[in-house]
Every structure is written in C-alpha cells, then in structure tokens.
Amino acid sequence: MATSGWLMAMTAALVLGLMLATAAPAEAQASTPVRILPLGDSITQGGRNDREEYTYRQPLFRMLKDAGADFDFIGSTRTGLHGDAKWPDHNGEPMDLDHEGHYGWKTAAVRDKLAEWMKQYPAAPDIVLIHLGTNDQDAKDHQKAIVEPLTDMIRMLREANPKVVVLVGHLNFNGGAAAQIRPLVEAMAKDRNTEASPVRTVHHYQGWNEDPNHAQTDTFDWAHPNPSGQEKMARKWFEAMQPFLQLKQ
C-alpha cells in the first residue's frame, strides 16, 4: 500500500509538471505585445519644435493605453523632423517613440527602404498603419506612384509575417488629387485583402476639415494635422485596429 501510494503521488506530480510545462508557452505567447508599425511620411513622423505636431501617434498611444492594450510601437527611428522635439507623457508614462515616418518622402521611396528598415525591428509587425501618398499627389500616374509601391510593401510585410494586418489610411483631403487616388487605393486593398492577412482602408478624410483658415480646422497648413486632426486620425486608426487587438476587459 505504501509503495502504491508513493507511485500515485509521483504520477500526480509528473502529470502536474507536464501540465505546467505545456501551459507555459501558451501563457508566454499570450503576453507578447502586439507590434504596431506606424509607416508613412511627415504626417506619421511629425516632430517640429515650433508647433504641437505630435502626429496621430501620441493620441493613439493614449487610446491604446487607456483601453488596456498590450502593444509596442516599432520602427527604425524615434525622432521627429527636429531632433529636440518632445512628445508629452500619458499619465506619467513616456510616449513610445518608435516609428517609421519620414518627412517629405514619397511612397516609392519608402517602399525602396522598407526591407532595410525591417532588419532593425525586434520582430515583424503584427499591425501596420500606412499613410502615404500625400507627397505623390502631383504624380502623372497615381497607379504607378502610389498603388504599385503599396502593393509591393504589402507583399514584403507578408513575407515577414504571413498574418500581418495592414491598415491603409486614405489621404486627409476631400477633393483634388486625393479624390482620384482614393478609388485606386480602395480597389488595391480589396484585391489584396485575405482572411489570413487582412487589408483594410481607413477613411481619414471623413469628417475632416483641411482648411487652416477655418475655425474648426484639423490642420496647421492644409496637410499636417493639428491636435484636433491628430485626435481624429488616432480615433479612426484605433477603431480600425480594435478587432485585431488583445484588449483587457
């Protein structure tokens, strides 16, 4: 009886140890933050020291923190246009400054450097926020200048992470070239969308006032979002991201 009891105790201990060992990787995986790549031009980078050009990244950081999201902004750079520009903390927590925004860059130029930048990331992104094309509005062929580079970037991102979620932001203008670009980007996103790797468009132009002379303007200068515009952009990104985030209830 003593031997039998000893064997039963040892068996129970081994089973418990196996269960804990099996559960450990799942717990570790569950605690891995969602890696978010803000990818774009000056509207993503910001960081002028003569105005509050914090970009959508700052209010988005706040929204994600307040929602209890486990996330990590990633990118090869941490600075703004002016190296001494500062971003405000949120509830005493420093802003996560990592991003991939490049002031004045065109879509193809970002595409051509993306593979090099991605080598510097701690891991492949899970969610990518792309806002490009503002500097390509005067291009003769928007399909070649914007849509083809975006398609190439989606392919590159999927090579790094086959399950990556790609959110493509429409330009912050209600008319002009942006209105001509919009259906091209919409068609591209629909064509590239898959169940495994969703591609969604984010309609930043809706409810947007780009006229800096208007009392309720969302920009400093027709293009770069002021704090009101930054908040609007962040809210639309956040709403588009919610189905793909691990939010604490």
N, C-alpha and C positions, 0 to 999 in steps of 0.2 A: 504493500500500500504506500509506503514511504517513497519507494522508487517510482511508483506510478504517479504520485503527487508531484514529485520533482520533475518528471518528464512533462507533465501537464503544464507546470509553471514555466519551464524552459520553452515549451512550444508556444505558450501565450506570449512570452517575452519576444520570441523571434517574430511572431506574426505582427505584434505591435511595432517592432522595429522596422519591419518591412513596410508597414502601412505609413509610418512616419517618413521613411526614405522615399517612398513613392509620392507622398504628398508634397515634399519639399520643393521639387522642381516646379510644380503647379503653382505653389504659393509665390515662389520667386518670379515666375512668369507674370503672375497677376500684379506684382508690384512694379513691374517695368514701366517707366513713364512712356506716354505717347510722345513720340518725337515729331515735332512740328517744324517744318521748314518754311519761313516767310521768304518768298523768292520774287524779286522784282527790280524796279528802278528806284528813283528818288521817293516815290510815294511809299515805298517799303523801307528805304533807308532813313530818310529824314535827317534830323540832327543838325539843324542850323542853330547857332547860338544867339541869333538876333530875333528869334520868334519861337513860339511853343510848337515846334514841328516834331512832335514825338511819334508821329505816324499812328496807324491803327494798332501797331504792336503794343503800345502802352495800355490803352483801354482793353484790348483783348487779353493781355496778361492779367489785368484786374478781374475781368469777367470769368476767366478760367479759374483763377484762384478762388473767387467767391463761390463758384459752382462746385469746388472741391475736386477739380480735375487733376489727375496725376499726369503732368506733361513736362516737356523740355523743349524749348526753342533751340534749334540748331542752325548752324551756318558758319561760314569761314571768316566772318567779320563781326566785330562788336561795336564799331564806331559809327558816327554819323558823318555828314559832309564836313562839319567842323570837328576836329578831334577833341576839343574841350567841351562839346555839347553834353549836357547831362539829362538823364531821364529820372522822373520822380519815383520814389519808392511807393509801395502799396502796403498800408498797414505795417510799416516798418520793414517790409521785405524788399530788398533791392530788385529792380527790374532785371529780367533775364534778357540780356542784350544780344545774344547770338542771332544772326540773321544773314540773309543773302540778298540784300538790297544794294543797288549800285546806281548812284546819282547820274542821270542823263543817258543811261545805257539803252540800246535798242534790243529788241527781242532776240535777234540772231546772235548778237554779241554775247548775251547771257547764255544762250544755248552752247556757244562755242567754248565757254569756260566751265560749264557745269560739271563735266566729268572730272576736271582738275580740282574743283572746289569740293566735290563729294568725297574725295580721298581724305579730306581733313575732318570729316564728320565722325563723331563717335560711333555711329551706326547709320544705316539707311533710314531716311524719313518714313514715318507712317502716314503722315498727312502733309500735303504740300499746298501752300497758298500762293498761287501765281497771279501776279498783277503786272502785266507787261503789255506794251503796245502804245502807250501814251507818246513815246518818242518816235513812233513809226507812223503817225497819222498822216504825214505828208508823203509817204511812200506811194509810188505809182501802182504797185501791185501788193495789196494787203495780204493776199493769199501767200505769196512768197515771203513777204517781210515779217508776217506775224504767225499765220496759221501753220505753215510748214515748220518753223522753229518750235512752236508749241508742241506739235506732233512729235518731233524729234525728242523733245525734253520728256514727254510722257513715256516714250519708249525707253529712254535712258533710266528714268526713275523706276520703271517696272523691272528693268534688268537688275537693279539693286534690291528691289523689294517687289515681288510679284503681286502683293496685296496692297500696294500703296493707294491711298485715296488722294485724288488730285482735284482741287477746287480752283477753278479758273475765274478770276474776277473780271467782269466787264468794265470797260473804261468809265470814268466818272464824268461823263459828258452826255447831254441829252440830244445833241444834234451834231452836225458836221460829219467828219470822217468816222467818228465813233459809231454813228448810226449805221454806216456802211460796213464797218468791221464786225458789228455785233452779230448779224446772222451768219457770217463766216465762222466765227468762233463757236456759235451755238451748234452749227452743223458739225464742226470738228469734234466737239465734246460728245455729241450724240453718237457719232461714228466710233469714237474711241472708248466709250463707256462699256464696261463689262461688270458682271456680278462680282467677280473676284477683285477687280481693281476699279472702283467707281470713279468716273469723271463727271463732275457737276459744275455748272456755271453759277456764279453769284452776281446778282443784279445790283451792283453798287449805284447805278445811275438812278434807280427808282427812289423818289423822294429826295433827290439831290438838287442843290442849287449851287451851280458853279460860279455864278456872277459875284465877284468880290465887292461890287458896289451895292449889292442888295443887303437889306438889314438882316436877313436870315441866311446869309451866305454860308456855304460849307467849305470855302477855300480862302487861302491867302491871296491867290493870284490867278484864278481860273483853273489851276491844275493841282496845287499842293493843298491837301486838306488841313483846315484849321482845327482847333479842338472839337468843334461841332461835327465837322466832317470825319475826323478821326474816330469819334464815338459811333457815328453811323456806319462807317466801314467795319469797325470791330463787331458791332452788333450783327451785321449781315454775315460776316465770317463765322461768328460764334453760332448763329442759328444753323448755318450750313454744316458745321462741324459736329453738332450735338449727337447725331446718330452714330458717330464713329468714336465718341469719347467714353472713357470709363468715369462716370460721374458718381460721386458718393451721395447716397440718398439720405 
